[in-house]
Amino acid sequence: MSGPIEAAWICHCSQCRRANGSAFNIAVPVDGDRIDWIARNHVTEYESSPGKYRGFCGRCGSPLWSRRDVRPDHYRLKGGLFDALASERIEHIFWADRLPWVEAMDDLPKHDAFPPDWRG
């Protein structure tokens, strides 16, 4: 992607949670002319609901973006595609839809790797 990241959203809506299999989605809104397409021909896109599309890598299945018919050249890139996102540019959206335990996440135990009692 060319240029700076102008914003990033932590989206708590139920549609993002289901699409990502997670408690929230991190999205970076960007216009398509700022994206450096390296392997666009490997992207598979499907219409997840009328007028909304989700793009995935056709080789590994990694989610890449979502976009809508109302702004077809505007993408919400997945936050995991970026090595770093500046925290001052991140905002929560659809906060009212968050899972009840999300606010307590900072109080949960933290480990630099798997927890000591993990037996995977």
Backbone as CSV, one residue per row, in Angstrom:
resi,resn,N_x,N_y,N_z,CA_x,CA_y,CA_z,C_x,C_y,C_z
1,MET,0.844,-1.168,0.000,0.000,0.000,0.000,0.890,1.232,0.000
2,SER,0.532,2.202,-0.796,1.306,3.433,-0.838,0.683,4.478,0.085
3,GLY,1.539,5.293,0.669,1.082,6.355,1.560,0.840,5.866,2.970
4,PRO,0.579,6.805,3.867,0.386,6.434,5.274,-0.980,5.801,5.527
5,ILE,-1.044,5.053,6.591,-2.317,4.514,7.053,-3.030,5.651,7.768
6,GLU,-4.199,5.995,7.286,-4.911,7.142,7.841,-5.824,6.765,8.996
7,ALA,-6.286,5.527,9.033,-7.186,5.089,10.096,-7.185,3.567,10.147
8,ALA,-7.580,3.048,11.281,-7.823,1.614,11.437,-8.988,1.476,12.398
9,TRP,-9.866,0.551,12.108,-11.057,0.348,12.924,-11.046,-1.037,13.536
10,ILE,-11.396,-1.104,14.791,-11.693,-2.382,15.431,-13.207,-2.487,15.404
11,CYS,-13.711,-3.343,14.522,-15.162,-3.441,14.316,-15.731,-4.592,15.130
12,HIS,-16.740,-4.280,15.915,-17.376,-5.255,16.794,-18.728,-5.738,16.273
13,CYS,-19.117,-5.361,15.048,-20.434,-5.767,14.548,-20.487,-7.293,14.388
14,SER,-21.688,-7.832,14.498,-21.841,-9.288,14.441,-21.429,-9.851,13.082
15,GLN,-21.622,-9.097,12.003,-21.230,-9.573,10.677,-19.709,-9.739,10.586
16,CYS,-18.946,-8.786,11.090,-17.476,-8.912,11.094,-17.024,-10.053,11.996
17,ARG,-17.669,-10.188,13.151,-17.280,-11.278,14.053,-17.480,-12.625,13.378
18,ARG,-18.611,-12.823,12.717,-18.871,-14.099,12.047,-17.916,-14.325,10.879
19,ALA,-17.669,-13.285,10.092,-16.805,-13.430,8.918,-15.363,-13.743,9.300
20,ASN,-14.930,-13.299,10.476,-13.551,-13.503,10.902,-13.382,-14.626,11.914
21,GLY,-14.488,-15.118,12.437,-14.394,-16.157,13.460,-13.674,-15.650,14.689
22,SER,-13.898,-14.383,15.010,-13.180,-13.756,16.108,-14.098,-12.785,16.839
23,ALA,-13.601,-12.202,17.920,-14.387,-11.262,18.709,-14.546,-9.917,18.023
24,PHE,-13.699,-9.633,17.051,-13.766,-8.376,16.306,-12.908,-8.487,15.063
25,ASN,-13.008,-7.490,14.208,-12.204,-7.397,12.989,-11.414,-6.096,13.053
26,ILE,-10.190,-6.111,12.583,-9.427,-4.873,12.433,-9.380,-4.557,10.945
27,ALA,-9.913,-3.394,10.588,-10.019,-2.991,9.189,-9.284,-1.681,8.957
28,VAL,-8.582,-1.613,7.831,-7.883,-0.400,7.415,-8.553,0.094,6.143
29,PRO,-9.346,1.169,6.232,-10.031,1.676,5.041,-9.042,2.375,4.098
30,VAL,-9.121,2.013,2.808,-8.195,2.593,1.833,-8.814,2.531,0.433
31,ASP,-8.549,3.544,-0.367,-8.993,3.532,-1.761,-8.090,2.630,-2.584
32,GLY,-8.679,1.954,-3.568,-7.969,0.966,-4.375,-6.756,1.499,-5.109
33,ASP,-6.742,2.782,-5.461,-5.586,3.324,-6.191,-4.350,3.439,-5.310
34,ARG,-4.484,3.205,-3.999,-3.339,3.219,-3.084,-2.785,1.820,-2.816
35,ILE,-3.440,0.806,-3.387,-3.004,-0.571,-3.153,-2.037,-0.989,-4.250
36,ASP,-0.899,-1.536,-3.837,0.092,-2.063,-4.773,-0.246,-3.534,-5.016
37,TRP,-0.926,-3.810,-6.132,-1.360,-5.176,-6.423,-0.169,-6.008,-6.863
38,ILE,0.180,-6.988,-6.078,1.302,-7.870,-6.406,0.788,-9.157,-7.038
39,ALA,-0.239,-9.738,-6.460,-0.764,-11.015,-6.952,-2.281,-10.968,-7.003
40,ARG,-2.839,-9.931,-7.609,-4.298,-9.758,-7.684,-4.966,-10.964,-8.332
41,ASN,-4.272,-11.630,-9.255,-4.868,-12.776,-9.950,-5.046,-13.989,-9.022
42,HIS,-4.481,-13.954,-7.819,-4.644,-15.059,-6.870,-5.774,-14.807,-5.877
43,VAL,-6.440,-13.654,-5.999,-7.505,-13.311,-5.062,-8.833,-13.903,-5.514
44,THR,-9.530,-14.511,-4.572,-10.882,-14.997,-4.793,-11.810,-14.082,-4.015
45,GLU,-12.853,-13.623,-4.670,-13.793,-12.720,-4.019,-15.178,-13.343,-4.082
46,TYR,-15.926,-13.221,-3.014,-17.290,-13.719,-3.044,-18.226,-12.680,-2.424
47,GLU,-19.485,-12.736,-2.813,-20.488,-11.813,-2.305,-21.087,-12.419,-1.037
48,SER,-20.705,-11.877,0.111,-21.134,-12.437,1.393,-22.555,-12.037,1.759
49,SER,-23.004,-10.904,1.277,-24.381,-10.442,1.407,-24.620,-9.510,0.225
50,PRO,-25.861,-9.210,-0.100,-26.100,-8.396,-1.301,-25.288,-7.094,-1.308
51,GLY,-24.427,-6.961,-2.317,-23.621,-5.760,-2.485,-22.368,-5.686,-1.648
52,LYS,-22.049,-6.728,-0.866,-20.833,-6.740,-0.036,-19.971,-7.928,-0.438
53,TYR,-18.694,-7.671,-0.628,-17.756,-8.686,-1.117,-16.603,-8.852,-0.135
54,ARG,-16.103,-10.066,-0.073,-14.942,-10.379,0.761,-13.892,-11.029,-0.126
55,GLY,-12.663,-10.542,-0.010,-11.563,-11.069,-0.802,-10.646,-11.937,0.039
56,PHE,-10.222,-13.062,-0.537,-9.333,-14.014,0.119,-8.217,-14.405,-0.836
57,CYS,-7.085,-14.801,-0.296,-6.030,-15.365,-1.127,-6.514,-16.731,-1.608
58,GLY,-6.512,-16.944,-2.931,-6.958,-18.199,-3.502,-5.995,-19.342,-3.273
59,ARG,-4.802,-19.043,-2.800,-3.808,-20.092,-2.535,-3.815,-20.544,-1.080
60,CYS,-3.803,-19.585,-0.145,-3.698,-19.969,1.267,-4.972,-19.718,2.066
61,GLY,-5.924,-18.973,1.501,-7.188,-18.720,2.180,-7.185,-17.535,3.128
62,SER,-6.081,-16.816,3.226,-6.033,-15.672,4.136,-7.039,-14.602,3.720
63,PRO,-7.812,-14.081,4.682,-8.725,-12.991,4.354,-7.941,-11.716,4.068
64,LEU,-8.358,-10.972,3.048,-7.630,-9.781,2.625,-8.421,-8.501,2.790
65,TRP,-9.716,-8.516,2.424,-10.496,-7.277,2.468,-11.975,-7.551,2.422
66,SER,-12.717,-6.460,2.596,-14.132,-6.418,2.248,-14.353,-5.106,1.504
67,ARG,-15.398,-5.082,0.686,-15.761,-3.868,-0.054,-17.238,-3.959,-0.397
68,ARG,-17.820,-2.825,-0.818,-19.252,-2.764,-1.124,-19.483,-2.154,-2.500
69,ASP,-20.619,-2.511,-3.099,-21.004,-1.964,-4.402,-21.130,-0.442,-4.384
70,VAL,-21.550,0.131,-3.249,-21.760,1.579,-3.194,-20.459,2.361,-3.363
71,ARG,-19.332,1.739,-3.028,-17.999,2.322,-3.240,-17.067,1.198,-3.694
72,PRO,-17.183,0.766,-4.940,-16.482,-0.446,-5.393,-14.961,-0.370,-5.354
73,ASP,-14.381,0.827,-5.362,-12.923,0.934,-5.323,-12.431,1.388,-3.947
74,HIS,-13.226,1.136,-2.923,-12.836,1.441,-1.548,-12.800,0.120,-0.785
75,TYR,-11.664,-0.193,-0.200,-11.452,-1.475,0.467,-11.264,-1.271,1.958
76,ARG,-11.645,-2.271,2.718,-11.326,-2.341,4.130,-10.366,-3.528,4.270
77,LEU,-9.074,-3.207,4.221,-8.044,-4.244,4.296,-7.965,-4.809,5.704
78,LYS,-7.649,-6.076,5.808,-7.520,-6.721,7.110,-6.266,-6.211,7.825
79,GLY,-6.415,-5.861,9.083,-5.316,-5.302,9.865,-4.120,-6.219,9.980
80,GLY,-4.335,-7.529,9.928,-3.235,-8.487,10.039,-2.288,-8.467,8.853
81,LEU,-2.648,-7.771,7.777,-1.768,-7.659,6.608,-0.613,-6.688,6.845
82,PHE,-0.718,-5.890,7.892,0.278,-4.846,8.152,1.198,-5.252,9.294
83,ASP,2.478,-4.939,9.140,3.438,-5.245,10.200,3.196,-4.392,11.437
84,ALA,2.702,-3.171,11.247,2.462,-2.284,12.384,1.331,-1.324,12.053
85,LEU,0.520,-1.061,13.032,-0.533,-0.048,12.920,-0.325,0.932,14.078
86,ALA,-0.256,2.209,13.770,-0.069,3.211,14.813,-1.304,3.253,15.705
87,SER,-1.111,3.102,17.001,-2.253,3.013,17.917,-3.085,4.289,17.955
88,GLU,-2.497,5.430,17.650,-3.274,6.673,17.674,-4.257,6.759,16.511
89,ARG,-4.164,5.854,15.567,-5.062,5.858,14.418,-6.145,4.786,14.525
90,ILE,-6.173,4.049,15.622,-7.129,2.957,15.772,-8.329,3.418,16.594
91,GLU,-9.534,3.094,16.094,-10.777,3.417,16.792,-11.680,2.191,16.810
92,HIS,-12.495,2.068,17.861,-13.524,1.034,17.913,-14.744,1.528,17.153
93,ILE,-15.371,0.654,16.371,-16.654,0.974,15.747,-17.643,-0.143,16.081
94,PHE,-18.913,0.179,16.052,-19.985,-0.719,16.465,-19.735,-1.270,17.870
95,TRP,-19.264,-0.383,18.743,-18.920,-0.730,20.125,-20.106,-1.323,20.871
96,ALA,-21.296,-0.844,20.586,-22.485,-1.360,21.269,-22.714,-2.845,20.975
97,ASP,-22.157,-3.360,19.888,-22.322,-4.766,19.516,-21.219,-5.670,20.077
98,ARG,-20.288,-5.115,20.841,-19.146,-5.903,21.334,-19.610,-7.061,22.221
99,LEU,-18.769,-8.080,22.288,-19.020,-9.186,23.203,-18.799,-8.686,24.629
100,PRO,-19.535,-9.208,25.599,-19.477,-8.652,26.952,-18.102,-8.712,27.614
101,TRP,-17.263,-9.661,27.252,-15.969,-9.812,27.914,-14.850,-9.003,27.271
102,VAL,-15.118,-8.317,26.167,-14.060,-7.584,25.454,-13.408,-6.526,26.340
103,GLU,-14.191,-5.821,27.135,-13.625,-4.770,27.989,-12.672,-5.324,29.036
104,ALA,-12.815,-6.582,29.415,-11.959,-7.187,30.437,-10.683,-7.794,29.855
105,MET,-10.458,-7.681,28.537,-9.302,-8.325,27.911,-7.971,-7.866,28.494
106,ASP,-7.840,-6.603,28.861,-6.575,-6.113,29.408,-6.241,-6.749,30.753
107,ASP,-7.241,-7.267,31.446,-7.015,-7.877,32.753,-6.708,-9.369,32.677
108,LEU,-6.782,-9.957,31.485,-6.519,-11.386,31.336,-5.024,-11.680,31.437
109,PRO,-4.645,-12.912,31.824,-3.221,-13.265,31.873,-2.570,-13.086,30.500
110,LYS,-1.291,-12.719,30.504,-0.550,-12.493,29.262,0.717,-13.347,29.250
111,HIS,1.015,-13.943,28.080,2.195,-14.802,27.916,2.896,-14.408,26.624
112,ASP,4.203,-14.493,26.582,4.957,-14.183,25.364,4.932,-15.331,24.365
113,ALA,4.497,-16.495,24.784,4.357,-17.674,23.921,3.164,-18.462,24.466
114,PHE,3.128,-19.774,24.241,2.046,-20.581,24.798,2.128,-20.539,26.319
115,PRO,0.995,-20.662,27.017,1.050,-20.677,28.479,1.838,-21.887,28.970
116,PRO,2.458,-21.789,30.155,3.324,-22.874,30.654,2.642,-24.239,30.743
117,ASP,1.335,-24.266,30.994,0.644,-25.550,31.139,0.032,-26.060,29.831
118,TRP,0.366,-25.430,28.722,-0.182,-25.838,27.424,0.404,-27.175,27.011
119,ARG,-0.428,-28.076,26.476,0.024,-29.444,26.127,-0.289,-29.769,24.683
120,GLY,-0.088,-28.825,23.775,-0.429,-29.010,22.372,0.459,-29.897,21.649
